[in-house]
Each structure stands twice: as C-alpha cells, then as structure tokens.
Amino acid sequence: MDAQRVDIFIMTNSKYFESHDLPAIRERLLSLDDNQATALSMVQFHDPTTSLIVSILAGSLCIDRFIIGDVGMGVGKLLTCGGFGSGLLLTGS
C-alpha cells in the first residue's frame, strides 16, 4: 500500500484507534499488498463508544453481541436468557 493511501486511511479512520497505536498501524498498512489493501478498504469499523453504550443499556438483551459481530455468542446468550449470568463471568459484558 502506498504512503498516500495509508495516510488517507489513517485520517479517515483514526477515531476508531488509540492514538498511541497509530504509528504501528501505519507500519503494518505500508506492508500490505494491493489485494489486502482493497479488502481493508471494504471493512466497516464500529465506534467503540457506541458499542459501550449499547452494551451497558441493552447487554442483557444480547444486542451488543450482534452489533460487534459476535453472532454465535449473541445467539447463545439469547437461547440461555443471558447465559444465566455466566456470560457476565466469561465475557465481561
């Protein structure tokens, strides 16, 4: 991936990453080939603040797991009514 494309990616997506991680992310992006860069451009990142708020407000309804893409754990929590509380111990949510 060329440097200009990496800089554009970082500018548009920096809000999704910790600021101290950006130099390492930039180095990893520079080492990507064109196919990997194209695949990365199709990824949609989720705002961590939104995920946290949904987890706090609707975590017992398993909505938080579906939002972050953990469908298996979401279905498991739904079928066991939240894992009978064990989901809190195992996953921290």
Distance bins in CASP14 RR format, pairs under 12 A and 6 or more apart:
PFRMAT RR
TARGET T0000
AUTHOR 0000-0000-0000
RMODE 2
METHOD distances of the structure
MODEL  1
1 7 0 0 0 0 0 1 0 0 0 0 0
1 8 0 0 0 0 0 1 0 0 0 0 0
1 9 1 0 0 1 0 0 0 0 0 0 0
1 10 0 0 0 0 0 1 0 0 0 0 0
1 25 0 0 0 0 0 1 0 0 0 0 0
1 26 0 0 0 0 0 1 0 0 0 0 0
1 27 0 0 0 0 0 1 0 0 0 0 0
1 28 0 0 0 0 1 0 0 0 0 0 0
1 29 1 0 1 0 0 0 0 0 0 0 0
1 30 1 0 0 1 0 0 0 0 0 0 0
1 31 1 0 0 1 0 0 0 0 0 0 0
1 32 1 0 1 0 0 0 0 0 0 0 0
1 33 1 0 0 1 0 0 0 0 0 0 0
1 34 1 0 0 1 0 0 0 0 0 0 0
1 35 0 0 0 0 0 1 0 0 0 0 0
1 36 1 0 0 1 0 0 0 0 0 0 0
1 37 1 0 1 0 0 0 0 0 0 0 0
1 38 0 0 0 0 1 0 0 0 0 0 0
1 39 0 0 0 0 0 1 0 0 0 0 0
1 40 0 0 0 0 1 0 0 0 0 0 0
1 41 0 0 0 0 1 0 0 0 0 0 0
2 8 0 0 0 0 1 0 0 0 0 0 0
2 9 0 0 0 0 0 1 0 0 0 0 0
2 29 0 0 0 0 1 0 0 0 0 0 0
2 30 0 0 0 0 1 0 0 0 0 0 0
2 31 0 0 0 0 0 1 0 0 0 0 0
2 32 0 0 0 0 0 1 0 0 0 0 0
2 33 0 0 0 0 0 1 0 0 0 0 0
2 34 0 0 0 0 1 0 0 0 0 0 0
2 37 0 0 0 0 1 0 0 0 0 0 0
3 9 0 0 0 0 0 1 0 0 0 0 0
3 10 0 0 0 0 0 1 0 0 0 0 0
3 26 0 0 0 0 1 0 0 0 0 0 0
3 27 0 0 0 0 0 1 0 0 0 0 0
3 29 0 0 0 0 1 0 0 0 0 0 0
3 30 1 0 0 1 0 0 0 0 0 0 0
3 31 0 0 0 0 0 1 0 0 0 0 0
3 32 0 0 0 0 0 1 0 0 0 0 0
4 10 0 0 0 0 0 1 0 0 0 0 0
4 11 0 0 0 0 0 1 0 0 0 0 0
4 29 0 0 0 0 0 1 0 0 0 0 0
4 30 0 0 0 0 0 1 0 0 0 0 0
4 37 0 0 0 0 0 1 0 0 0 0 0
5 11 0 0 0 0 0 1 0 0 0 0 0
5 12 0 0 0 0 0 1 0 0 0 0 0
5 26 0 0 0 0 0 1 0 0 0 0 0
5 29 0 0 0 0 1 0 0 0 0 0 0
5 30 0 0 0 0 1 0 0 0 0 0 0
5 32 0 0 0 0 1 0 0 0 0 0 0
5 34 0 0 0 0 1 0 0 0 0 0 0
5 36 0 0 0 0 0 1 0 0 0 0 0
5 37 1 0 0 1 0 0 0 0 0 0 0
5 38 0 0 0 0 0 1 0 0 0 0 0
5 40 0 0 0 0 0 1 0 0 0 0 0
5 41 0 0 0 0 1 0 0 0 0 0 0
6 12 0 0 0 0 0 1 0 0 0 0 0
6 13 0 0 0 0 0 1 0 0 0 0 0
6 14 0 0 0 0 0 1 0 0 0 0 0
6 22 0 0 0 0 0 1 0 0 0 0 0
6 23 0 0 0 0 0 1 0 0 0 0 0
6 25 0 0 0 0 1 0 0 0 0 0 0
6 26 1 0 1 0 0 0 0 0 0 0 0
6 27 0 0 0 0 1 0 0 0 0 0 0
6 28 0 0 0 0 1 0 0 0 0 0 0
6 29 1 0 1 0 0 0 0 0 0 0 0
6 30 1 0 1 0 0 0 0 0 0 0 0
6 31 0 0 0 0 1 0 0 0 0 0 0
6 32 0 0 0 0 1 0 0 0 0 0 0
6 37 0 0 0 0 1 0 0 0 0 0 0
6 40 0 0 0 0 0 1 0 0 0 0 0
6 41 0 0 0 0 0 1 0 0 0 0 0
7 13 0 0 0 0 0 1 0 0 0 0 0
7 14 0 0 0 0 0 1 0 0 0 0 0
7 22 0 0 0 0 0 1 0 0 0 0 0
7 25 0 0 0 0 0 1 0 0 0 0 0
7 26 0 0 0 0 1 0 0 0 0 0 0
7 29 0 0 0 0 1 0 0 0 0 0 0
7 30 0 0 0 0 0 1 0 0 0 0 0
8 14 0 0 0 0 0 1 0 0 0 0 0
8 26 0 0 0 0 0 1 0 0 0 0 0
8 29 0 0 0 0 0 1 0 0 0 0 0
8 37 0 0 0 0 0 1 0 0 0 0 0
8 41 0 0 0 0 1 0 0 0 0 0 0
9 16 0 0 0 0 0 1 0 0 0 0 0
9 17 0 0 0 0 0 1 0 0 0 0 0
9 22 0 0 0 0 0 1 0 0 0 0 0
9 25 0 0 0 0 1 0 0 0 0 0 0
9 26 0 0 0 0 1 0 0 0 0 0 0
9 28 0 0 0 0 0 1 0 0 0 0 0
9 29 1 0 0 1 0 0 0 0 0 0 0
9 30 0 0 0 0 0 1 0 0 0 0 0
9 32 0 0 0 0 1 0 0 0 0 0 0
9 37 0 0 0 0 1 0 0 0 0 0 0
9 38 0 0 0 0 0 1 0 0 0 0 0
9 40 1 0 0 1 0 0 0 0 0 0 0
9 41 1 0 0 1 0 0 0 0 0 0 0
9 43 0 0 0 0 0 1 0 0 0 0 0
9 45 0 0 0 0 0 1 0 0 0 0 0
10 16 0 0 0 0 0 1 0 0 0 0 0
10 17 0 0 0 0 1 0 0 0 0 0 0
10 19 0 0 0 0 0 1 0 0 0 0 0
10 21 0 0 0 0 0 1 0 0 0 0 0
10 22 1 0 0 1 0 0 0 0 0 0 0
10 23 0 0 0 0 1 0 0 0 0 0 0
10 24 0 0 0 0 0 1 0 0 0 0 0
10 25 1 0 0 1 0 0 0 0 0 0 0
10 26 1 0 0 1 0 0 0 0 0 0 0
10 27 0 0 0 0 0 1 0 0 0 0 0
10 28 0 0 0 0 0 1 0 0 0 0 0
10 29 1 0 0 1 0 0 0 0 0 0 0
10 30 0 0 0 0 0 1 0 0 0 0 0
10 40 0 0 0 0 0 1 0 0 0 0 0
11 17 0 0 0 0 0 1 0 0 0 0 0
11 22 0 0 0 0 0 1 0 0 0 0 0
11 26 0 0 0 0 0 1 0 0 0 0 0
12 40 0 0 0 0 0 1 0 0 0 0 0
12 41 0 0 0 0 0 1 0 0 0 0 0
12 43 0 0 0 0 0 1 0 0 0 0 0
12 44 0 0 0 0 0 1 0 0 0 0 0
12 45 0 0 0 0 1 0 0 0 0 0 0
13 21 0 0 0 0 0 1 0 0 0 0 0
13 22 0 0 0 0 1 0 0 0 0 0 0
13 25 0 0 0 0 1 0 0 0 0 0 0
13 26 0 0 0 0 0 1 0 0 0 0 0
13 29 0 0 0 0 0 1 0 0 0 0 0
13 40 0 0 0 0 1 0 0 0 0 0 0
13 41 0 0 0 0 0 1 0 0 0 0 0
13 43 0 0 0 0 1 0 0 0 0 0 0
13 44 0 0 0 0 0 1 0 0 0 0 0
13 45 1 0 1 0 0 0 0 0 0 0 0
13 46 0 0 0 0 0 1 0 0 0 0 0
13 47 0 0 0 0 0 1 0 0 0 0 0
14 20 0 0 0 0 0 1 0 0 0 0 0
14 21 0 0 0 0 1 0 0 0 0 0 0
14 22 1 0 0 1 0 0 0 0 0 0 0
14 23 0 0 0 0 0 1 0 0 0 0 0
14 25 0 0 0 0 1 0 0 0 0 0 0
14 26 0 0 0 0 0 1 0 0 0 0 0
14 45 0 0 0 0 0 1 0 0 0 0 0
15 22 0 0 0 0 0 1 0 0 0 0 0
15 45 0 0 0 0 1 0 0 0 0 0 0
15 46 0 0 0 0 0 1 0 0 0 0 0
15 47 1 0 0 1 0 0 0 0 0 0 0
15 48 0 0 0 0 1 0 0 0 0 0 0
15 49 0 0 0 0 1 0 0 0 0 0 0
15 50 0 0 0 0 0 1 0 0 0 0 0
16 22 0 0 0 0 0 1 0 0 0 0 0
16 25 0 0 0 0 0 1 0 0 0 0 0
16 43 0 0 0 0 0 1 0 0 0 0 0
16 44 0 0 0 0 0 1 0 0 0 0 0
16 45 1 0 1 0 0 0 0 0 0 0 0
16 46 1 0 0 1 0 0 0 0 0 0 0
16 47 1 0 0 1 0 0 0 0 0 0 0
16 48 1 0 0 1 0 0 0 0 0 0 0
16 49 0 0 0 0 0 1 0 0 0 0 0
16 50 0 0 0 0 0 1 0 0 0 0 0
16 51 0 0 0 0 0 1 0 0 0 0 0
17 23 0 0 0 0 0 1 0 0 0 0 0
17 24 0 0 0 0 1 0 0 0 0 0 0
17 25 1 0 0 1 0 0 0 0 0 0 0
17 26 0 0 0 0 0 1 0 0 0 0 0
17 28 0 0 0 0 0 1 0 0 0 0 0
17 29 0 0 0 0 0 1 0 0 0 0 0
17 45 0 0 0 0 1 0 0 0 0 0 0
17 47 0 0 0 0 0 1 0 0 0 0 0
17 48 0 0 0 0 1 0 0 0 0 0 0
18 24 0 0 0 0 0 1 0 0 0 0 0
18 25 0 0 0 0 1 0 0 0 0 0 0
18 48 0 0 0 0 1 0 0 0 0 0 0
19 25 0 0 0 0 0 1 0 0 0 0 0
19 26 0 0 0 0 0 1 0 0 0 0 0
21 27 0 0 0 0 0 1 0 0 0 0 0
21 28 0 0 0 0 0 1 0 0 0 0 0
21 29 0 0 0 0 0 1 0 0 0 0 0
22 28 0 0 0 0 0 1 0 0 0 0 0
22 29 0 0 0 0 0 1 0 0 0 0 0
23 29 0 0 0 0 0 1 0 0 0 0 0
23 30 0 0 0 0 0 1 0 0 0 0 0
24 30 0 0 0 0 0 1 0 0 0 0 0
24 31 0 0 0 0 0 1 0 0 0 0 0
25 31 0 0 0 0 0 1 0 0 0 0 0
25 32 0 0 0 0 0 1 0 0 0 0 0
25 40 0 0 0 0 0 1 0 0 0 0 0
25 45 0 0 0 0 0 1 0 0 0 0 0
26 32 0 0 0 0 0 1 0 0 0 0 0
28 36 0 0 0 0 0 1 0 0 0 0 0
28 37 0 0 0 0 0 1 0 0 0 0 0
28 40 0 0 0 0 0 1 0 0 0 0 0
29 36 0 0 0 0 1 0 0 0 0 0 0
29 37 1 0 0 1 0 0 0 0 0 0 0
29 40 1 0 0 1 0 0 0 0 0 0 0
29 41 0 0 0 0 0 1 0 0 0 0 0
30 36 0 0 0 0 0 1 0 0 0 0 0
30 37 0 0 0 0 0 1 0 0 0 0 0
31 37 0 0 0 0 0 1 0 0 0 0 0
31 40 0 0 0 0 0 1 0 0 0 0 0
32 38 0 0 0 0 1 0 0 0 0 0 0
32 39 0 0 0 0 1 0 0 0 0 0 0
32 40 1 0 0 1 0 0 0 0 0 0 0
32 41 0 0 0 0 0 1 0 0 0 0 0
33 39 0 0 0 0 0 1 0 0 0 0 0
33 40 0 0 0 0 0 1 0 0 0 0 0
34 40 0 0 0 0 0 1 0 0 0 0 0
34 41 0 0 0 0 0 1 0 0 0 0 0
35 41 0 0 0 0 0 1 0 0 0 0 0
35 42 0 0 0 0 0 1 0 0 0 0 0
36 42 0 0 0 0 0 1 0 0 0 0 0
36 43 0 0 0 0 0 1 0 0 0 0 0
37 43 0 0 0 0 0 1 0 0 0 0 0
44 67 0 0 0 0 0 1 0 0 0 0 0
44 69 0 0 0 0 0 1 0 0 0 0 0
45 51 0 0 0 0 0 1 0 0 0 0 0
45 68 0 0 0 0 0 1 0 0 0 0 0
46 52 0 0 0 0 0 1 0 0 0 0 0
46 53 0 0 0 0 0 1 0 0 0 0 0
46 54 0 0 0 0 1 0 0 0 0 0 0
46 55 0 0 0 0 0 1 0 0 0 0 0
46 64 0 0 0 0 0 1 0 0 0 0 0
46 66 0 0 0 0 0 1 0 0 0 0 0
46 67 1 0 0 1 0 0 0 0 0 0 0
46 68 1 0 0 1 0 0 0 0 0 0 0
46 69 0 0 0 0 1 0 0 0 0 0 0
46 70 0 0 0 0 0 1 0 0 0 0 0
47 53 0 0 0 0 1 0 0 0 0 0 0
47 54 0 0 0 0 0 1 0 0 0 0 0
47 67 0 0 0 0 0 1 0 0 0 0 0
47 68 0 0 0 0 0 1 0 0 0 0 0
48 54 0 0 0 0 0 1 0 0 0 0 0
48 55 0 0 0 0 0 1 0 0 0 0 0
48 64 0 0 0 0 0 1 0 0 0 0 0
48 67 0 0 0 0 0 1 0 0 0 0 0
48 68 0 0 0 0 1 0 0 0 0 0 0
49 55 0 0 0 0 0 1 0 0 0 0 0
49 56 0 0 0 0 0 1 0 0 0 0 0
50 56 0 0 0 0 0 1 0 0 0 0 0
50 57 0 0 0 0 0 1 0 0 0 0 0
50 58 0 0 0 0 0 1 0 0 0 0 0
50 63 0 0 0 0 0 1 0 0 0 0 0
50 64 0 0 0 0 0 1 0 0 0 0 0
50 67 1 0 0 1 0 0 0 0 0 0 0
50 68 0 0 0 0 0 1 0 0 0 0 0
51 57 0 0 0 0 0 1 0 0 0 0 0
51 58 0 0 0 0 0 1 0 0 0 0 0
51 59 0 0 0 0 0 1 0 0 0 0 0
51 63 0 0 0 0 0 1 0 0 0 0 0
51 64 1 0 0 1 0 0 0 0 0 0 0
51 65 0 0 0 0 0 1 0 0 0 0 0
51 66 0 0 0 0 0 1 0 0 0 0 0
51 67 1 0 0 1 0 0 0 0 0 0 0
51 68 1 0 1 0 0 0 0 0 0 0 0
51 69 0 0 0 0 0 1 0 0 0 0 0
51 70 0 0 0 0 0 1 0 0 0 0 0
51 93 0 0 0 0 1 0 0 0 0 0 0
52 58 0 0 0 0 0 1 0 0 0 0 0
52 59 0 0 0 0 0 1 0 0 0 0 0
52 64 0 0 0 0 1 0 0 0 0 0 0
52 67 0 0 0 0 0 1 0 0 0 0 0
52 68 0 0 0 0 0 1 0 0 0 0 0
52 93 0 0 0 0 1 0 0 0 0 0 0
53 59 0 0 0 0 0 1 0 0 0 0 0
53 63 0 0 0 0 0 1 0 0 0 0 0
53 64 0 0 0 0 1 0 0 0 0 0 0
53 67 0 0 0 0 0 1 0 0 0 0 0
54 60 0 0 0 0 0 1 0 0 0 0 0
54 61 0 0 0 0 1 0 0 0 0 0 0
54 62 0 0 0 0 0 1 0 0 0 0 0
54 63 1 0 0 1 0 0 0 0 0 0 0
54 64 1 0 1 0 0 0 0 0 0 0 0
54 65 0 0 0 0 1 0 0 0 0 0 0
54 66 0 0 0 0 1 0 0 0 0 0 0
54 67 1 0 1 0 0 0 0 0 0 0 0
54 68 0 0 0 0 1 0 0 0 0 0 0
54 93 0 0 0 0 0 1 0 0 0 0 0
55 61 0 0 0 0 0 1 0 0 0 0 0
55 62 0 0 0 0 0 1 0 0 0 0 0
55 63 0 0 0 0 1 0 0 0 0 0 0
55 64 1 1 0 0 0 0 0 0 0 0 0
55 65 0 0 0 0 1 0 0 0 0 0 0
55 66 0 0 0 0 0 1 0 0 0 0 0
55 67 0 0 0 0 1 0 0 0 0 0 0
55 68 0 0 0 0 1 0 0 0 0 0 0
55 70 0 0 0 0 0 1 0 0 0 0 0
55 74 0 0 0 0 0 1 0 0 0 0 0
55 77 0 0 0 0 0 1 0 0 0 0 0
55 88 0 0 0 0 0 1 0 0 0 0 0
55 91 0 0 0 0 0 1 0 0 0 0 0
55 92 0 0 0 0 1 0 0 0 0 0 0
55 93 1 0 1 0 0 0 0 0 0 0 0
56 63 0 0 0 0 0 1 0 0 0 0 0
56 64 0 0 0 0 1 0 0 0 0 0 0
56 92 0 0 0 0 0 1 0 0 0 0 0
56 93 0 0 0 0 1 0 0 0 0 0 0
57 63 0 0 0 0 1 0 0 0 0 0 0
57 64 0 0 0 0 1 0 0 0 0 0 0
57 67 0 0 0 0 0 1 0 0 0 0 0
57 93 0 0 0 0 0 1 0 0 0 0 0
58 64 1 0 0 1 0 0 0 0 0 0 0
58 65 0 0 0 0 0 1 0 0 0 0 0
58 66 0 0 0 0 0 1 0 0 0 0 0
58 67 0 0 0 0 1 0 0 0 0 0 0
58 74 0 0 0 0 0 1 0 0 0 0 0
58 77 0 0 0 0 0 1 0 0 0 0 0
58 82 0 0 0 0 0 1 0 0 0 0 0
58 93 0 0 0 0 0 1 0 0 0 0 0
59 65 1 0 0 1 0 0 0 0 0 0 0
59 66 0 0 0 0 0 1 0 0 0 0 0
59 67 0 0 0 0 1 0 0 0 0 0 0
59 68 0 0 0 0 0 1 0 0 0 0 0
59 70 0 0 0 0 0 1 0 0 0 0 0
59 73 0 0 0 0 0 1 0 0 0 0 0
59 74 0 0 0 0 1 0 0 0 0 0 0
59 77 0 0 0 0 1 0 0 0 0 0 0
59 78 0 0 0 0 0 1 0 0 0 0 0
59 82 0 0 0 0 1 0 0 0 0 0 0
59 83 0 0 0 0 0 1 0 0 0 0 0
59 85 0 0 0 0 0 1 0 0 0 0 0
59 87 0 0 0 0 0 1 0 0 0 0 0
59 88 0 0 0 0 1 0 0 0 0 0 0
59 91 0 0 0 0 0 1 0 0 0 0 0
59 92 0 0 0 0 0 1 0 0 0 0 0
59 93 1 0 0 1 0 0 0 0 0 0 0
60 74 0 0 0 0 0 1 0 0 0 0 0
60 77 0 0 0 0 1 0 0 0 0 0 0
60 78 0 0 0 0 0 1 0 0 0 0 0
60 81 0 0 0 0 1 0 0 0 0 0 0
60 82 1 0 0 1 0 0 0 0 0 0 0
60 83 0 0 0 0 0 1 0 0 0 0 0
60 84 0 0 0 0 0 1 0 0 0 0 0
60 85 0 0 0 0 1 0 0 0 0 0 0
60 87 0 0 0 0 0 1 0 0 0 0 0
60 88 0 0 0 0 1 0 0 0 0 0 0
60 93 0 0 0 0 1 0 0 0 0 0 0
61 67 0 0 0 0 0 1 0 0 0 0 0
61 74 0 0 0 0 1 0 0 0 0 0 0
61 77 0 0 0 0 1 0 0 0 0 0 0
61 78 0 0 0 0 1 0 0 0 0 0 0
61 81 0 0 0 0 0 1 0 0 0 0 0
61 82 0 0 0 0 1 0 0 0 0 0 0
61 93 0 0 0 0 0 1 0 0 0 0 0
62 68 0 0 0 0 0 1 0 0 0 0 0
62 69 0 0 0 0 0 1 0 0 0 0 0
62 70 0 0 0 0 1 0 0 0 0 0 0
62 71 0 0 0 0 0 1 0 0 0 0 0
62 72 0 0 0 0 1 0 0 0 0 0 0
62 73 0 0 0 0 1 0 0 0 0 0 0
62 74 1 0 1 0 0 0 0 0 0 0 0
62 75 1 0 0 1 0 0 0 0 0 0 0
62 76 1 0 0 1 0 0 0 0 0 0 0
62 77 1 0 1 0 0 0 0 0 0 0 0
62 78 1 0 1 0 0 0 0 0 0 0 0
62 79 0 0 0 0 1 0 0 0 0 0 0
62 80 0 0 0 0 1 0 0 0 0 0 0
62 81 0 0 0 0 1 0 0 0 0 0 0
62 82 1 0 0 1 0 0 0 0 0 0 0
62 83 0 0 0 0 1 0 0 0 0 0 0
62 87 0 0 0 0 0 1 0 0 0 0 0
62 91 0 0 0 0 0 1 0 0 0 0 0
62 93 0 0 0 0 1 0 0 0 0 0 0
63 69 0 0 0 0 0 1 0 0 0 0 0
63 70 0 0 0 0 0 1 0 0 0 0 0
63 71 0 0 0 0 0 1 0 0 0 0 0
63 73 0 0 0 0 0 1 0 0 0 0 0
63 74 0 0 0 0 1 0 0 0 0 0 0
63 77 0 0 0 0 1 0 0 0 0 0 0
63 78 0 0 0 0 1 0 0 0 0 0 0
63 82 0 0 0 0 0 1 0 0 0 0 0
63 93 0 0 0 0 0 1 0 0 0 0 0
64 70 0 0 0 0 1 0 0 0 0 0 0
64 71 0 0 0 0 0 1 0 0 0 0 0
64 73 0 0 0 0 1 0 0 0 0 0 0
64 74 0 0 0 0 1 0 0 0 0 0 0
64 77 0 0 0 0 1 0 0 0 0 0 0
64 78 0 0 0 0 0 1 0 0 0 0 0
64 82 0 0 0 0 0 1 0 0 0 0 0
64 87 0 0 0 0 0 1 0 0 0 0 0
64 91 0 0 0 0 1 0 0 0 0 0 0
64 92 0 0 0 0 0 1 0 0 0 0 0
64 93 1 0 0 1 0 0 0 0 0 0 0
65 71 1 0 0 1 0 0 0 0 0 0 0
65 72 1 0 0 1 0 0 0 0 0 0 0
65 73 1 0 1 0 0 0 0 0 0 0 0
65 74 1 1 0 0 0 0 0 0 0 0 0
65 75 0 0 0 0 1 0 0 0 0 0 0
65 76 0 0 0 0 1 0 0 0 0 0 0
65 77 1 0 0 1 0 0 0 0 0 0 0
65 78 0 0 0 0 1 0 0 0 0 0 0
65 82 0 0 0 0 1 0 0 0 0 0 0
65 83 0 0 0 0 0 1 0 0 0 0 0
65 87 0 0 0 0 0 1 0 0 0 0 0
65 91 0 0 0 0 1 0 0 0 0 0 0
65 92 0 0 0 0 0 1 0 0 0 0 0
65 93 1 0 0 1 0 0 0 0 0 0 0
66 72 0 0 0 0 1 0 0 0 0 0 0
66 73 0 0 0 0 1 0 0 0 0 0 0
66 74 1 0 1 0 0 0 0 0 0 0 0
66 75 0 0 0 0 1 0 0 0 0 0 0
66 76 0 0 0 0 0 1 0 0 0 0 0
66 77 0 0 0 0 1 0 0 0 0 0 0
66 78 0 0 0 0 1 0 0 0 0 0 0
67 73 0 0 0 0 0 1 0 0 0 0 0
67 74 0 0 0 0 1 0 0 0 0 0 0
67 93 0 0 0 0 0 1 0 0 0 0 0
68 74 0 0 0 0 1 0 0 0 0 0 0
68 91 0 0 0 0 0 1 0 0 0 0 0
68 93 0 0 0 0 1 0 0 0 0 0 0
69 75 0 0 0 0 0 1 0 0 0 0 0
70 76 0 0 0 0 1 0 0 0 0 0 0
70 77 0 0 0 0 1 0 0 0 0 0 0
70 87 0 0 0 0 0 1 0 0 0 0 0
70 91 0 0 0 0 1 0 0 0 0 0 0
70 93 0 0 0 0 1 0 0 0 0 0 0
71 77 0 0 0 0 0 1 0 0 0 0 0
71 78 0 0 0 0 0 1 0 0 0 0 0
72 78 0 0 0 0 1 0 0 0 0 0 0
72 79 0 0 0 0 1 0 0 0 0 0 0
72 80 0 0 0 0 0 1 0 0 0 0 0
72 91 0 0 0 0 0 1 0 0 0 0 0
73 79 0 0 0 0 0 1 0 0 0 0 0
73 80 0 0 0 0 0 1 0 0 0 0 0
73 82 0 0 0 0 0 1 0 0 0 0 0
73 83 0 0 0 0 1 0 0 0 0 0 0
73 86 0 0 0 0 0 1 0 0 0 0 0
73 87 0 0 0 0 1 0 0 0 0 0 0
73 90 0 0 0 0 1 0 0 0 0 0 0
73 91 1 0 0 1 0 0 0 0 0 0 0
73 92 0 0 0 0 0 1 0 0 0 0 0
73 93 0 0 0 0 1 0 0 0 0 0 0
74 80 0 0 0 0 1 0 0 0 0 0 0
74 81 0 0 0 0 0 1 0 0 0 0 0
74 82 0 0 0 0 1 0 0 0 0 0 0
74 83 0 0 0 0 1 0 0 0 0 0 0
74 87 0 0 0 0 0 1 0 0 0 0 0
74 91 0 0 0 0 0 1 0 0 0 0 0
74 93 0 0 0 0 0 1 0 0 0 0 0
75 82 0 0 0 0 0 1 0 0 0 0 0
75 83 0 0 0 0 0 1 0 0 0 0 0
76 82 1 0 0 1 0 0 0 0 0 0 0
76 83 1 0 0 1 0 0 0 0 0 0 0
76 84 0 0 0 0 0 1 0 0 0 0 0
76 86 0 0 0 0 0 1 0 0 0 0 0
76 87 0 0 0 0 1 0 0 0 0 0 0
76 90 0 0 0 0 0 1 0 0 0 0 0
76 91 0 0 0 0 0 1 0 0 0 0 0
77 83 1 0 1 0 0 0 0 0 0 0 0
77 84 0 0 0 0 1 0 0 0 0 0 0
77 85 0 0 0 0 1 0 0 0 0 0 0
77 86 0 0 0 0 1 0 0 0 0 0 0
77 87 1 0 0 1 0 0 0 0 0 0 0
77 88 0 0 0 0 0 1 0 0 0 0 0
77 90 0 0 0 0 0 1 0 0 0 0 0
77 91 0 0 0 0 1 0 0 0 0 0 0
77 92 0 0 0 0 0 1 0 0 0 0 0
77 93 0 0 0 0 1 0 0 0 0 0 0
78 87 0 0 0 0 0 1 0 0 0 0 0
80 86 1 0 0 1 0 0 0 0 0 0 0
80 87 0 0 0 0 1 0 0 0 0 0 0
80 90 0 0 0 0 0 1 0 0 0 0 0
81 87 0 0 0 0 0 1 0 0 0 0 0
82 88 0 0 0 0 1 0 0 0 0 0 0
82 89 0 0 0 0 0 1 0 0 0 0 0
82 90 0 0 0 0 0 1 0 0 0 0 0
82 91 0 0 0 0 0 1 0 0 0 0 0
82 93 0 0 0 0 0 1 0 0 0 0 0
83 89 0 0 0 0 1 0 0 0 0 0 0
83 90 0 0 0 0 1 0 0 0 0 0 0
83 91 0 0 0 0 1 0 0 0 0 0 0
83 93 0 0 0 0 0 1 0 0 0 0 0
84 90 0 0 0 0 0 1 0 0 0 0 0
85 91 0 0 0 0 0 1 0 0 0 0 0
85 92 0 0 0 0 0 1 0 0 0 0 0
85 93 0 0 0 0 0 1 0 0 0 0 0
86 92 0 0 0 0 0 1 0 0 0 0 0
86 93 0 0 0 0 0 1 0 0 0 0 0
87 93 1 0 0 1 0 0 0 0 0 0 0
END
